[in-house]
Amino acid sequence: MYNNSVVTKAVRFALLAGATTAAYTAPVAFAAEGDEIERIEVTGSAIKRTDVEGALPVTSLTEVEIERSGVESVAELMQQLPAMQGFTTSSASVGGSGGGTATASIHDLGSSYTLVLLNGRRLAPRGSGSTIDLNSIPLSAIKRVDVLTDGASALYGSDAIAGVVNFILKDDVQDTTITGRYSQPQEDGGEGWNGSITTGFGDLDADGFNVMLSYSHDNKERLKATDRDFAKTGMIEFEQNGQQLFFFNGSPNAIPGNGRFYFNDGTIYDFNPYRESTGECAENTSGIGGWCWFDYTTTIEIQPESERDSFLLRSEISLTDDITAFVEGTYSDFSMTTRIAPYPSGGVLISTESPLFDTYFVPNLPEGYDAEDVNFGLGVWRALPAGNRTTEWNTKSTHVVAGLEGIIGDDIDFDFAFVHSKNDTDQNYPTGWLIEEKFVEAVESGAIDIFAPAGTVTQEDVDAAGIVYSGDWSNSETVMNGVDFKISMPVFEFNGNDIYMAAGGDYRQYDYDYTLSQANQDSILLFLSADQPYSLSREVFGAFTEFYFPIIDNLDLTASLRYDNVGAVKDNLLGSDVNDSDDALTYKLSSRWQATENLLLRASYGTGFKAPSMLSIAQPRAEAGVTGGNYNCPFLEGDPKAAWCKPGSQQYNVFTQGNPDLESETSEQYTFGFVYAPSNEFSFGLDYWAVEMEDLVTSLTEAQIFGNPDRYYDLFTFKTNTATGIDELAILQADVNVGKSKNAGIDLHFNSMAEVEYGTFHLGVTGTYMIDSEYTRPGTDNEWITSMGQFGDNNAVTFRLITQIQAGFEHGDFYHNFTVNYRSGYRDQMQTKEACSVTEDDAFGDCVDVQLYVPSYTKVDFQSKYQINNAWNVALGINNLFDKQPALSLRSGGAGHQVGYDPRYTDSYGRTFYVQSSYTF
């Protein structure tokens, strides 16, 4: 075939350098120069071939590289890659929409557009769509990770618009390896440890079989907001342009509680009994209007605790010299526990007959009114004695594959398998959640004094009143059953070279069930209405073909074509289809040209599509908490919806709902680039990529809805506060087709190696530079908006530049490695004068417009490893070597309840020391 010298150099160098920045296609099988190179299958193609550096940009991370990265989990490994943006971090589950998950997202297109595979096959998603929870994949079981940063719908089907992440599990293990790691931040909180044992027996080549077993346990402790100076308070004094400013992200649900009179003449009067008696607000509160607002940030945890037990079994047996049967199974039991601020009471009724009315309301009647003029009162309290609202997400993931693979005749490679995959998630409320009926009764009777200073109402009082719920809340279960097959073979010769063909197909059935606890069905918790159970299902099948054409020496073309049919979503409870089925034909062309012995040029063009998730189509209306930010009433006086508004700037209720009229998304994408490798010691590559999508499916953010109430008027509704009977404003976030999006950028990688008298230096650089990232504003087809370099309408940032530099030095039995991770700066979320989140001098100053600039962020990690002998090694490391602290950010949305910084883009733990070791016998 054609010249492979550049390939051999690149692969040998990538393996010797051992840098996580090595961007080469599947460096898993190669031979010495002059020998025959084994045909292998790489991520992004179904055809086995001998050219390892192919026409598609694939980053491969080996087991050694993963170990040197210093990460503790698969999620951390993925999220530190420069090509990854827009993923879900564990911090988003702290009061946000994370739901106990962590995800991958290539090029900021979103987690649902990044296909995650395990040994080349799909997993059951978390939920009803295609998003995979990386927490279900144990790091200790991974042998290699391939990341394809190019659309691949024409091979893998729907959901691969952004690219593919393929986790390759360990196999053919014949030794026993024990590993362990312990990490400890310099400051309090966030300790972690993990351990694993992997063993195997039988040599597949010599004995005709191999069995491999692995178990791992991971544990991560919680991190409180008060453990870090940058996160400990929502009352933030700062300076901008020489002006002293004050930012406060607080809540009117305070302790001691606030009060409100509702007079018979329609007048409303706010007051705080504690401030009226002492002349000042209590600790951790600040006066705004007649109320004292609570600094809830002082009570939250900014990073959750987690625990995982994982098991892996893989068994292979040779049926013939050329055919192998295999069974592989993984099981993971992962729990994430998040704690946010104690329960807010909202407005709880204080009748004129309540002892609390006589004690706190009557003495504080405004001038001109007496007790007979009062219709009723409200109390607004923070249930600090009940403890933090605690949510446990427990996910049990099962994945079983059984099949055959091998060669028929001399040339036909085949692979056939059955797949069963299941994701079972419980949402539990261990403590801190108020039972509405008992709480309202306890307040009305005075058994719980919500106006008393903090510490007056004790845990014993709370327990005696029985106002706190502990138990299960809901369960979501996704089951995927399927079968897939593919073959690859040469079909004929052209100009002395083989033309290869691959073909295959797959069928999958998805079932998604959401069930409720009795407490949920009975709607016993304060504020929370009963959820709607649902049972949804759909069938998906597809077939593809791929051809590889060596056009002339050193120039080849690969063409693939795929047909997919995504069945209608069936509502199993109603026994009917919610929408119609949809199908699509996608294709892809890719080419590589070995321009010189040292220079490879490559390019690709393809189309893709993505079907909306079952929930996006068929979810019944459901509560989704409250807005992340505070908003003034968006309606003018006289508008009927203005009656649902609360006074001042407040959080509002949120509903979600499916949309059966959604269209499938479609895409066009292309890449072109080069790899230059003049020697074993030097390689440089660059790829330009671009993706354009139409009929983009998304839900409007709260900022978009409140920012344009006229355009989105129909998305405002109400929710009845069951504690008071008052209708309160709410927004509806249903998925819609918003129009178009454009994304483009450049991925680059550079590797060099230099041998000196005392050892070998390694240097690797990877980076992604975003050129374009924009989409049409929902409701328009020509109004483009962006989050590039700024906190955008989507409550997120698209970073212009993300880079990673790895510098290593190897000498004798030692390897020392520095990893530098860099993100460019951005314009922070705008805080407007109307919202009044920022004031001059202090909390009582004039409201001002403020938009900060968040500077670039650079974090340096270090690891030093010593190979004690052939069996035993130990590594010491420091993550965040220079203890880089997050910069001030005044964002109020996008992530969880953290205040003063954005936990998605920075390190919350600070300087962290760790030791890790492995022993093989």
C-alpha angles and dihedrals in degrees: 000000000000130000113294100178095109089049094052091049093048094048095045090048094048091052094046094045093049093197122153086225094069104121103195132132113259104318091198106113127035141136137216117275110282094026127102113270115228118244110244138175117243130197109270097035136063093205119095111224144160100240106094098184100061142178094277129071107245126168114206122197116195127207091258092051091049091052092051093050092076094223125143101209145023089253092057091047093054097040095056093059111106092227090061120092134145098035129142116255128200089251089067089070091065095094093320134098097275094109092201094303139123121198146182125239124182118215094348092287090126140263094271091060094053112084113215117201134184111212088343096307134103124258129214106271127234099254128353102309133057104282112123121209106229089202088078092064116079115221093214092063095055121105098173141352124213118197115193108196095194132081113271108177091124090066106026102026130224120009098033097097094118096036143268137287112199119190112202114204126219115266143173091034116171102168134063118245126188119193134182139177137184125188130188127182116224090240127049124292136023101076116164142184138176139179137185142182123203124183139164144174137201129051111242093210098041103029101026095237144060132193121193127187130184136179128182137177125200128187130182124181125220126262119217123214090234090058091071127053093215092056107031100097144029090210103086127177114197142154130237125178090347093306121121110229138181126213122192127183101180143137134240087224094094143159116261088038129246123236135214130194120214106197126201091245091060096258118141121204126186126204143152114227094207093053091045090056100039103029094237142061120263126257115296092019133098130202116249115167110320095334137074111232120215125235094225091175089080090068104045133092113232097201123033129231118244142183131191137185116190135184130191130188126178125174127181129183129182110233092180135351088276107029128069129188117209141184123190129178134179128188126185130182108193127176127186120186120197128187123198133173118310116273117292112224095208110199109341117187118255106188122202086250094059120106087228090061092058093043101045111011104044094053090050101048109141119244114284097027134090133189094272089061092061119099094186141315135235130215122205113198145166111227096222093154089059092060131231121328098256125198125185119199109197115185124185112192124192125184123176127176126180124178154114131266135175146087129308113205110336102308115026113097114193139181126187129173148161116224131201116180129171136183115192117182128183120196108205133181107211096177147332100060116122122230104225103215095045093043094050090048092048092052095045091051093046093240087124109042103204093181096056120106118269111281095031094094106056136200087255090057090051092049092048091052091049092219099141124085123214122181149064120331111177145341130213121192128186120188124186121188120179152143129221138179140177139177131198127193145143111265104186144332128263121187089344095308129106120247110213131207131194127189135174149139144207140204124200135179119200125198120185121186129181115192132179137221118240089252090056093048090050091048093225098159123092112263095358118112119202114280121234116249117220142180117202134175141176140173126227130188135171144171131202143183129198131191129196116203122187094203096184134340109305094005123091139165130208120198126185133182128188137184120202132184117195110195127225118275109254121209100216093193092057096032094228141103117260097200141359127276119258134206137190142187115215132180141187136197122195132173140185128197123194092212093178136352088272104031127071122185122196140177141170140188127190150147131235144180140198128202117218116257120261091250092049087058106034112018113131116230108286137175116256103184122253136312117282092227135047118251137189118232105284094207131081121239110278095036106120091228091057088076089069093058125105120226117270126350111338145157115257135206122267130210129188127204141172126251116215092192095066117131124217116260120243131198146190120203139171140179137191131178148123144244119215116193112163094167145004088266102053138048134160129181137176131185129187114206135183133183127187121187134189131200089023111196118221142128121247115254121240090249091055093049096047091039093061109025093164094058093042098034093130091058091067115090136145141254123205114235099227092201092060106015090235119138110234129194118264136174129224117224105193122163116258137176100255101186127249141352134195125200128172139157150137127265117197138180133187129184131179136170130195127186118212134175094272101038146306130301120212126193126183130175129184127174146163121214114193115217100173135013117158143127137190116269111255109265094028135078100202107031105100123199132181145192093203108141092346143075098263141197089275090063091246143091129239105207117222093213134018120174139172125201123192121191119181138176122200123194127160110315094343133090122184120191136186120194119194118192118191134187123183122238127262145192111267127230112292114249107203130210089236092058089047095207091139125049136178119266098339144350091294097052128105118287115253141186112250134176117174128203112230107213125226117284125224124182124185123202127189134197133177119192129192122197099211093186138328091289106035134054135166131195132195119199146176119205115201090018095188094042093242109198124211115260121241114279124176095199115142101187144039101057131042132291095298113127132205098025141034111253093195094069105034142047113265096186101060124203107004128187123206142173124201133178142175132199126193126195 
